[in-house]
């Protein structure tokens, strides 16, 4: 068996933690006759239970025959993984089949029996890599654990900024379609914008959009964690846990919107009217001067009305897809987690999209390039006016660019955040 064939075999066994260097080391250590390839007998020695027993004993410091969260924390710390208590508990539960809170050797062996040339470093790497990072969005605020280090939020923010920047041209097309009410060709509009305003024109309003990421995430995190303290939310196995966390997340999202909404209004204006304002501050002052403080909160009501249903549909869709994977014994890898998150985002965005269109119309009303039809400040009256004048389909203007944007946005944010967090675990 060659190195390439060995990798194929390990992939079939769902052993995904072995690097090229580790694979070469495994072959070298078990190639008794020095042929450069593995015979059947040499291959079977890779998976000897004695190697797993040795790793288990190395983690089981007190020799009790059970691995607890403290022992797992110590073992992972030796490998450079500085994980919060919440992640340690999740990792332990993955292997703890009888839900005792500790891992026996039988459970350990069942989970890791196909890990080749088992060692503490390989087992630790595979154990930690089982858990991907979830990434939220504006209407689906992040829901961190109380034990997560503060810099995880910063790293998530960097991932969000990277994602928004790379998908900004599609976001611009979406906003233009929402505020004009007409059908827009993505390719033609991108070409027109580039021709008239240059490359920078494709990213109009992105600075304001990115500027909102960190204060919004910070406010949501503080409110969410404090809200959790007044609920019984402390057990992932409690059937009411999703309700407690969902309610706290919705509350945090609403408060975060109240504090950062003016930045979103400025961002919409800068996107729809590129070149009119020299800076974010100038746009902010102009809106306040022309329409007063109320102008900075145009469209707030439909935004707040969208938060709870967005969260409900996103969380329920994600949970349903995860349940399908679990029922069919499908491992939720980071790639599949990205697909689940993207699909959940698409479903939630579709449900609340009419409210998103209304808030954008209200935000840019009176601006050059926006729809000339004046709509009411009342959400439901405005919705009726738009449907009567432009038809029901106008409530979904720009939905196609939104769909195209979701998957790359999720993939970019997840990849960036995961890599940064992985780096922090090893070096911070």
C-alpha positions in Angstrom: 0.0 0.0 0.0 1.5 3.3 -1.1 1.2 6.6 0.7 -1.5 7.8 -1.7 -3.5 4.6 -1.2 -3.1 4.9 2.6 -4.5 8.5 2.4 -7.5 7.2 0.4 -8.1 4.4 3.0 -7.9 6.9 5.9 -10.3 9.2 4.1 -12.8 6.4 3.7 -12.5 5.7 7.5 -13.2 9.5 8.1 -9.8 10.1 9.6 -9.3 13.7 8.4 -6.7 15.0 10.9 -3.5 13.6 9.3 -1.2 15.9 7.4 1.2 14.9 4.7 4.1 15.0 7.2 2.2 12.9 9.7 1.3 10.4 7.0 4.9 10.0 5.9 5.9 9.5 9.5 3.2 6.8 10.0 4.5 4.9 6.9 8.1 5.2 8.0 7.4 4.0 11.5 5.4 0.9 10.4 7.3 0.0 7.3 9.2 -2.9 8.9 10.9 -4.2 5.7 11.9 -0.7 4.5 10.1 -1.1 1.1 8.5 2.3 1.2 5.0 0.7 1.2 2.9 -1.1 3.7 1.9 -4.7 3.6 -1.4 -5.9 5.1 0.3 -6.9 8.3 2.1 -3.6 8.6 -1.2 -1.7 7.9 -3.0 -3.5 10.7 -0.3 -2.6 13.2 -1.2 1.1 12.7 -4.5 0.6 14.5 -3.4 -1.4 17.5 -5.7 -0.8 20.5 -2.6 -0.7 22.7 -1.6 2.7 21.2 -5.1 4.1 22.0 -4.7 2.7 25.6 -1.4 4.5 25.9 -2.9 7.8 24.8 -5.9 7.3 27.1 -3.7 6.7 30.1 -1.6 9.8 29.2 -4.8 11.9 29.4 -6.3 10.1 32.4 -3.9 11.6 35.0 -5.6 10.2 38.1 -5.8 6.7 36.7 -9.6 6.5 37.4 -10.4 4.9 34.1 -12.4 8.0 33.1 -11.4 11.2 31.3 -13.0 14.3 32.8 -13.1 17.9 31.5 -10.2 19.0 33.7 -7.9 16.2 32.4 -8.9 16.9 28.8 -8.2 20.6 29.4 -4.7 19.8 30.7 -4.0 17.4 27.8 -5.0 19.9 25.1 -3.1 22.7 26.9 0.1 20.7 26.5 -0.6 20.6 22.8 -1.1 24.4 22.7 -4.9 24.4 22.5 -6.2 27.1 24.9 -9.9 26.3 24.8 -12.7 27.8 26.9 -14.7 25.5 29.3 -17.7 25.6 27.0 -15.7 24.1 24.1 -14.1 21.5 26.3 -17.6 20.3 27.4 -18.8 20.1 23.8 -15.7 18.1 22.8 -16.2 15.8 25.8 -19.9 15.3 24.9 -19.0 14.3 21.4 -17.3 11.1 22.7 -19.3 10.6 25.9 -22.0 8.3 24.6 -23.6 7.5 27.9 -23.9 11.2 28.9 -22.1 10.6 32.2 -19.9 13.7 31.9 -16.8 11.6 31.6 -15.3 9.4 28.9 -14.5 5.7 29.5 -11.9 3.8 27.5 -14.6 1.9 25.6 -16.1 5.2 24.5 -12.7 6.5 23.7 -11.8 3.4 21.7 -15.1 3.4 19.8 -14.6 7.0 18.7 -10.9 6.9 17.8 -10.4 3.3 16.8 -9.6 4.2 13.1 -7.0 6.8 14.0 -3.7 5.6 12.6 -0.6 5.5 14.8 -2.5 7.0 17.6 -0.6 9.6 19.7 -1.6 12.4 22.0 -0.9 15.0 19.3 -2.9 13.3 16.6 -5.9 12.4 18.9 -5.9 16.0 20.2 -5.9 17.5 16.7 -8.7 15.3 15.5 -10.7 15.8 18.7 -10.5 19.6 18.4 -11.1 19.7 14.7 -14.5 18.1 15.1 -16.0 21.5 16.0 -16.4 24.2 13.3 -17.1 27.9 14.0 -20.6 29.2 13.3 -20.9 32.7 11.7 -23.9 34.9 12.1 -25.2 38.0 10.2 -26.7 41.4 11.0 -30.2 40.0 11.8 -28.8 36.8 13.4 -26.5 38.1 16.1 -23.6 36.0 17.4 -24.4 33.9 20.4 -21.1 33.4 22.3 -20.5 31.4 25.4 -19.7 33.3 28.6 -16.4 31.4 28.7 -15.3 32.5 25.2 -12.2 34.9 25.3 -13.0 38.4 24.2 -10.6 38.2 21.3 -12.7 35.5 19.7 -15.3 38.3 19.1 -12.6 40.4 17.5 -11.5 37.6 15.3 -15.1 36.9 14.3 -15.4 40.6 13.5 -12.4 40.4 11.2 -14.0 37.5 9.5 -17.2 39.4 9.0 -15.3 42.5 7.7 -13.4 40.3 5.2 -16.6 38.6 4.0 -18.5 41.9 3.6 -15.6 43.5 1.7 -15.2 40.7 -0.8 -19.0 40.5 -1.5 -19.6 44.3 -1.4 -20.3 44.6 -5.2 -23.2 42.1 -4.9 -24.5 43.9 -1.8 -24.4 47.1 -3.8 -26.5 45.5 -6.6 -29.0 44.2 -4.0 -29.4 47.6 -2.4 -29.9 49.3 -5.8 -32.6 46.7 -6.8 -34.4 47.1 -3.4 -34.5 50.9 -3.5 -35.3 51.3 -7.3 -38.0 48.6 -7.4 -36.9 47.4 -10.8 -35.2 44.4 -12.2 -31.4 44.8 -12.5 -29.0 42.7 -14.5 -26.1 41.9 -12.2 -23.5 41.8 -15.0 -24.7 45.0 -16.7 -25.0 46.9 -13.4 -21.5 45.9 -12.3 -20.2 46.9 -15.7 -22.0 50.2 -15.7 -20.8 51.1 -12.1 -17.2 50.2 -13.0 -17.4 52.3 -16.1 -18.9 55.4 -14.4 -17.3 55.3 -11.0 -14.3 53.0 -11.4 -13.3 50.0 -9.3 -13.9 51.9 -6.0 -17.5 52.6 -7.0 -18.2 48.9 -6.6 -17.4 49.2 -2.9 -19.4 52.4 -2.2 -20.8 52.2 1.3 -18.7 49.3 2.3 -16.6 51.3 4.8 -19.7 52.2 6.7 -21.0 48.7 6.6 -17.7 47.4 8.0 -17.6 50.1 10.6 -20.9 48.8 12.0 -19.6 45.2 12.5 -17.5 45.7 15.7 -19.8 48.0 17.7 -22.8 45.9 16.8 -21.1 42.6 17.7 -19.8 44.1 21.0 -23.2 45.4 22.1 -25.0 42.2 21.1 -22.4 40.0 23.0 -22.7 42.0 26.2 -26.5 42.1 26.1 -26.8 38.5 25.2 -24.5 37.2 27.9 -26.2 39.3 30.6 -29.6 38.3 29.4 -28.7 34.7 29.7 -27.9 35.2 33.4 -31.6 35.9 34.1 -32.8 32.7 32.3 -32.4 29.0 33.3 -30.2 28.6 30.1 -27.4 26.3 31.3 -28.0 22.9 29.8 -27.8 22.1 26.1 -30.0 19.0 26.7 -32.9 21.1 28.1 -35.7 21.1 25.5 -36.4 24.8 26.4 -32.7 25.8 25.8 -33.3 26.9 22.2 -36.2 29.1 23.4 -34.1 30.8 26.1 -31.1 31.4 23.9 -33.3 32.5 21.0 -35.2 35.0 23.1 -31.9 36.4 24.5 -30.4 36.6 21.0 -33.5 38.4 19.7 -33.3 40.9 22.6 -29.6 41.5 22.0 -30.3 41.9 18.3 -33.0 44.6 18.9 -30.8 46.5 21.3 -27.8 46.3 19.0 -29.9 47.6 16.1 -31.1 50.6 18.2 -27.6 51.7 19.0 -26.0 51.1 15.6 -28.9 51.7 13.2 -27.8 55.3 12.1 -24.6 53.7 10.6 -26.8 51.4 8.6 -28.8 54.4 7.2 -25.6 56.2 6.3 -24.3 53.0 4.6 -27.4 52.7 2.5 -27.2 56.4 1.4 -23.5 56.0 0.5 -24.2 52.9 -1.5 -27.2 54.3 -3.5 -25.6 57.8 -4.0 -21.9 57.1 -4.6 -19.8 60.2 -4.9 -22.3 62.6 -3.3 -20.7 62.6 0.1 -17.0 62.9 0.8 -17.1 60.9 4.0 -19.2 58.9 6.4 -19.2 61.9 8.8 -20.4 64.3 6.1 -23.3 61.9 5.1 -24.2 61.6 8.8 -24.3 65.4 9.3 -26.3 66.0 6.1 -29.0 63.5 7.1 -29.3 64.9 10.6 -29.4 68.5 9.3 -32.1 67.8 6.6 -34.3 65.3 8.5 -33.3 65.6 12.1 -32.5 62.7 14.4 -35.6 60.8 13.1 -34.0 60.7 9.7 -31.2 58.5 11.1 -33.8 55.9 12.2 -35.9 55.7 9.0 -37.0 52.1 8.5 -36.2 51.0 12.1 -39.6 49.5 12.7 -39.5 46.9 9.8 -35.9 46.2 10.8 -36.9 45.3 14.4 -40.0 43.4 13.1 -37.6 41.2 11.1 -35.2 40.3 13.9 -37.3 37.7 15.7 -38.6 35.8 12.7 -35.2 35.9 11.0 -33.7 34.2 14.1 -36.5 31.8 14.4 -36.4 30.6 10.8 -32.6 30.5 10.7 -32.2 28.6 14.0 -35.0 26.1 13.2 -33.7 25.5 9.7 -30.2 24.9 10.9 -31.3 22.6 13.7 -33.5 20.7 11.2 -30.6 20.2 8.8 -28.3 19.2 11.7 -30.9 16.6 12.8 -31.1 15.2 9.3 -27.3 14.7 9.3 -27.4 13.1 12.8 -30.2 10.7 11.8 -28.3 9.5 8.8 -25.0 9.4 10.7 -23.5 12.1 8.5 -20.6 14.0 10.1 -21.1 17.8 10.2 -17.7 18.9 8.8 -16.8 22.6 8.5 -17.8 22.5 4.8 -21.2 20.9 5.6 -21.6 23.4 8.5 -21.0 26.2 5.9 -23.7 24.7 3.7 -26.1 24.4 6.6 -25.5 28.0 7.7 -25.8 29.3 4.2 -29.1 27.4 3.6 -30.5 28.5 6.9 -29.6 32.1 6.0 -31.3 31.9 2.6 -34.5 30.5 4.1 -34.6 33.2 6.9 -33.7 36.0 4.5 -36.5 34.9 2.1 -39.1 35.0 4.8 -38.2 38.5 6.1 -37.1 39.9 2.7 -40.2 42.2 2.2 -39.4 43.9 5.5 -35.8 44.3 4.3 -37.0 46.0 1.1 -39.3 48.4 3.0 -36.5 49.5 5.4 -34.2 50.2 2.6 -36.8 52.2 0.8 -37.4 54.2 3.9 -33.7 54.8 4.6 -33.0 56.3 1.1 -36.3 58.0 0.4 -35.7 61.2 -1.4 -32.2 60.2 -2.5 -31.0 60.5 -6.1 -31.3 57.1 -7.7 -34.0 55.8 -5.3 -37.6 55.1 -6.3 -39.5 58.4 -6.7 -42.7 57.0 -5.1 -43.0 58.3 -1.6 -44.1 55.7 0.9 -45.5 56.0 4.4 -43.5 55.8 7.6 -45.9 53.2 8.8 -44.6 49.7 7.9 -47.8 48.1 7.0 -49.2 51.1 5.1 -45.9 51.3 3.2 -46.1 47.7 2.3 -49.6 48.1 0.9 -48.5 51.2 -1.1 -45.6 49.3 -2.7 -47.7 46.3 -3.6 -50.5 48.5 -5.1 -48.1 50.7 -7.2 -45.5 48.2 -8.2 -46.9 44.7 -7.6 -46.2 42.0 -5.1 -42.9 41.0 -6.8 -41.4 44.4 -6.0 -41.2 43.3 -2.3 -38.6 40.7 -3.5 -36.5 43.0 -5.7 -32.8 42.1 -5.4 -33.4 38.7 -3.9 -31.4 36.9 -6.6 -28.2 38.8 -5.8 -28.8 38.1 -2.2 -28.9 34.3 -2.9 -25.7 34.5 -4.9 -24.0 36.4 -2.1 -25.0 34.1 0.8 -22.8 31.1 0.1 -19.5 32.9 -0.6 -20.1 35.3 2.3 -20.6 32.4 4.7 -17.6 30.5 3.3 -15.3 33.5 3.5 -16.4 34.5 7.0 -16.1 30.9 8.3 -12.8 30.2 6.7 -11.2 33.5 7.9 -12.6 33.2 11.4 -11.7 29.5 11.7 -8.1 30.1 10.6 -7.6 33.0 12.9 -9.1 31.2 15.9 -6.9 28.1 15.1 -3.9 30.4 15.0 -4.9 32.0 18.4 -5.3 28.6 20.0 -1.7 27.7 19.2 0.1 31.0 19.7 -1.9 33.0 22.3 
